Amino acid sequence: MIAIFLLQWKRLWREPVWVLSMVGLTVLFVFLLAGRVGDATMTVTTFSTPSLPEETREEWDDKLNASDVFVFDWVEEDEAKESLAKGNIEFALQIGEEDYRIVKVAENLSYHMVEQHVHQVFAEEMRLQEAERQVMDDTFREDVANNLEEPVLHLVTSSHLGEDDQFAQADRLQVLFGMTLFFSIYTVLFSLMNVSEEKRSGTWDRLILSPLKKWQMYLGNLLFSFVIGYAQILILFLFFQLTLDFGFNGQFGVIAVVTACFVFAIVALGVLLIGIVRSPQQLQVAIPLVAVSMAMLGGAFWPLEVITNDIILMITKAMPITYGMEALHQAVLNRYGVMDLAQPLAMLLLFGVVCMGVGANLMERR
């Protein structure tokens, strides 16, 4: 087993391009998509209905821009619709006297964040208007403003994510976790390419006749794939923590456990693919298809919250990357421990055991 394990490392030393390329692509995408550390504001294109008075528009502008996260940029209606038609923006906010409408061409995490903020602002204003009608007091608004400035109780809150905005940090973590897990799938699956080539060339059969036991052959190859994938993910997390100021809230031990379960599931998936395909060429075609499909359905490219189709949501439950992303997010954002993450970790281990068993059985039949 040790001899096979060391042999794989020697092969990697001679041909490290595929591993280095996956690491390089991960670094490139994370730097491009999540490298903005100081910019935590989001600009929202906003326009009003023709009947909205200028005074009312200014009032809504003050209320909406009270947040430090969003900047509502007022434009003419024709300009907003033109930007939507050209694809320059994905949504725009239309403000009426007592209602609002979000005109969208696509949904993403930013859309849901804006919708939540605007809904909160309008709901609060509607409650104040209703209370004002009931009390019939001209000084009601002034009294409310004074009470807000000098409240009876002072509530001090803090975020696990530090001073950076929680939404912006969650968005950056989505990119970090998604890209790192996605490219690690390529690393792990391509590291098993040697097994497929050895089976085709007959080297695997000759090794079976050697003093090596069959389980030692399997374990030597699979252990190498596990270690290379596991090391890639953890090293990249440490690298981005130092270079892009990603905070993991002291949860790196939990992240290491989640990563181990995820890599085990991907190694098992590789065994299943080797058992299904008939040649290394077929495996080279299957790996990108499987990796991209899992990433798209499992929430590596975008949050699963933007998906509304029930059938697709059901399919995501069969993707190991779904549970890997879920566990990593909960570990960092909510400070969950290993026991709190028992459900996603158990699903990863179950996926790995099933794929490993079926894949090994298929490999033995050929």
Helices and strands as residue ranges (DSSP letters): H 2-14, H 17-34, E 42-48, H 54-64, E 70-74, H 77-86, E 91-95, E 100-104, H 109-135, H 140-149, H 166-191, H 193-201, H 203-208, H 214-243, H 252-276, H 280-298, G 304-306, H 310-316, H 320-333, G 339-341, H 342-365
